Amino acid sequence: MIIFRTVCENGYNSTKAAEVLHMTQPAVSLAIKELEQYYGVHLFDRIGRRLQITDAGQHFLQYAIHISDLFSDMETGLRDWDSKGVLRIGASITIGSQFLPNYVKAFSELCPELDVRVIVEQSEHLEQKILANELDCALIEGIAHDPNIVSEAYMEDHLSVICGTDKGWTQGQVISIEDFQRQRFLLREKGSGTREVFNRVVEQAGIHITPVWEATSTTALVNAAINGLGIAVLPHRMILPALRQGLICTVKVEGLSFSRNFHIIHHKDKFLTTSAKRFITLCRDFETDYPLPCYNGLYE
């Protein structure tokens, strides 16, 4: 299984895998052949001198990754039982900038011996890291797409449609879908949880949108809206500073709701330590047990 995984991680090249494993290339090829004979499937198609992984091979790879990583987790956990552990957490951009610092601060007060390491990036990238066992759990704005990932909704949220105050619309005004369609759209980048929610809602309404701006930065989109370059659809909590300053207004679209849930995700085969379970519980109960943070400025 380790040999098979190493071949896959080295571009399906058995010679490179042999070098990494300090084995001969024939020994690697024999090991792969024995796996195929044992399970009665082809893990690779052999096209000329190149290997191409099959669907069965892709399925086997998922098992290989998580069985070997689970063993590694066991080794590390038992050998370092009495020392400081590490909790690897991921968060999508909105959650990572607005909520995660408060979660980690509260958790660190409860478990000061834990070394919490954080990655903040797009939801789809976090899913990939969960599948590769590079994260223990992650907090995302959308939903998980891979069946190997367990996803639990833990907090409600919604997106707001915003525009500059010179647009001519008033705060809280309801606009028609026809008016909505005619606008110039300032949107988050593809792959973000925010963009995924937007796309789902407009597609269900039969609306096709081509954005004039796409950005990873919420600040850039808010500033573009303030300057009258179009309308943006962004997490409500992220636009509060500009809204409170009277720089933008929010409107509603007749028949459309951009509500969503934040989700906690982890691999279905991941062994969750007591500390990981405790962190997940803290996030789930945070709004009840802790005061909501106050936001004083715009965030990326």
Long-range contacts (C-beta under 8 A, 24 or more apart in sequence): 1-35, 1-63, 1-64, 1-67, 1-68, 2-64, 2-68, 3-28, 3-31, 3-32, 4-31, 4-32, 4-35, 4-43, 4-60, 4-61, 4-64, 5-61, 5-64, 5-65, 5-68, 7-32, 7-51, 8-53, 8-57, 8-61, 8-64, 12-44, 12-50, 12-51, 12-52, 12-53, 13-51, 14-51, 35-60, 62-131, 62-148, 65-131, 65-132, 65-133, 66-133, 66-267, 66-269, 66-270, 69-133, 70-269, 70-270, 70-271, 73-133, 73-271, 74-271, 77-273, 84-113, 84-114, 84-115, 85-113, 85-114, 85-115, 85-273, 85-275, 86-114, 86-115, 86-116, 86-117, 87-114, 87-115, 87-116, 87-117, 87-136, 87-273, 87-275, 87-276, 87-279, 88-117, 88-119, 88-134, 88-135, 88-136, 89-116, 89-117, 89-118, 89-119, 89-135, 89-136, 89-137, 89-138, 89-139, 89-279, 90-118, 90-119, 90-120, 90-121, 90-126, 90-129, 90-130, 90-135, 90-137, 90-138, 90-139, 90-140, 91-118, 91-119, 91-120, 91-126, 91-138, 91-139, 91-140, 92-120, 92-121, 92-122, 92-123, 92-126, 92-138, 92-139, 92-140, 92-141, 92-142, 92-192, 92-193, 93-120, 93-121, 93-122, 93-192, 93-216, 93-218, 93-300, 94-141, 94-193, 94-194, 94-218, 94-235, 94-237, 94-238, 95-139, 95-140, 95-141, 95-262, 96-120, 96-139, 97-238, 97-299, 97-300, 98-235, 98-237, 98-238, 98-293, 98-295, 98-299, 99-139, 99-286, 99-293, 100-139, 102-286, 102-290, 102-293, 103-139, 103-279, 103-282, 103-283, 103-286, 106-282, 106-286, 106-290, 107-278, 107-279, 107-282, 110-278, 110-282, 111-275, 111-278, 114-275, 122-189, 122-191, 122-192, 122-193, 123-191, 123-192, 123-193, 123-196, 124-191, 125-191, 126-265, 127-265, 130-265, 130-266, 130-267, 130-270, 131-267, 133-267, 133-270, 136-266, 136-270, 136-272, 136-273, 136-276, 137-264, 137-265, 137-266, 137-270, 137-272, 137-276, 137-279, 137-280, 138-264, 138-265, 138-266, 139-262, 139-263, 139-264, 139-265, 139-283, 140-193, 140-262, 140-263, 140-265, 141-192, 141-193, 141-194, 141-196, 141-197, 141-235, 141-260, 141-262, 141-263, 142-193, 142-196, 142-197, 142-260, 142-263, 143-263, 144-263, 144-265, 148-267, 148-268, 148-269, 149-265, 149-266, 149-267, 149-268, 150-265, 150-266, 150-267, 150-268, 151-263, 151-264, 151-265, 152-263, 152-264, 152-265, 152-280, 152-284, 153-261, 153-262, 153-263, 154-261, 154-262, 154-263, 154-264, 154-283, 154-284, 155-261, 155-262, 155-286, 155-287, 156-259, 156-260, 156-261, 156-262, 157-235, 157-236, 157-237, 157-259, 157-260, 157-261, 157-262, 158-235, 158-236, 158-257, 158-258, 158-259, 158-260, 159-194, 159-197, 159-198, 159-233, 159-234, 159-235, 159-236, 159-258, 159-259, 159-260, 160-233, 160-234, 160-235, 160-236, 160-239, 160-250, 160-258, 161-231, 161-232, 161-233, 161-250, 161-251, 161-252, 161-253, 161-258, 162-222, 162-225, 162-231, 162-232, 162-233, 162-234, 162-239, 162-242, 162-243, 162-248, 162-249, 162-250, 162-251, 163-225, 163-230, 163-231, 163-232, 163-248, 163-249, 163-251, 164-225, 164-226, 164-227, 164-228, 164-247, 164-248, 165-246, 165-247, 165-248, 165-249, 166-228, 167-228, 167-231, 167-249, 169-249, 169-251, 170-249, 171-249, 171-250, 171-251, 172-249, 172-250, 172-251, 172-252, 173-249, 173-251, 173-252, 174-251, 174-252, 174-253, 174-254, 175-251, 175-252, 175-253, 175-254, 176-253, 176-254, 177-205, 177-207, 177-253, 177-254, 177-255, 177-256, 180-207, 180-253, 180-256, 181-207, 181-209, 183-230, 183-231, 184-212, 184-229, 184-230, 184-231, 185-209, 185-210, 185-211, 185-212, 185-213, 185-230, 185-231, 185-232, 185-233, 186-211, 186-212, 186-213, 186-215, 186-221, 186-224, 186-225, 186-229, 186-230, 186-231, 186-232, 187-211, 187-213, 187-214, 187-215, 187-221, 187-232, 187-233, 188-214, 188-215, 188-216, 188-218, 188-221, 188-234, 189-214, 189-215, 189-216, 190-214, 192-216, 193-260, 194-233, 194-234, 194-235, 197-258, 197-260, 198-233, 198-258, 201-256, 201-257, 201-258, 202-256, 205-255, 205-256, 216-300, 217-300, 218-298, 218-299, 218-300, 219-298, 219-299, 219-300, 222-247, 222-248, 222-298, 233-258, 237-295, 238-298, 238-299, 240-295, 241-295, 241-296, 241-297, 241-298, 242-298
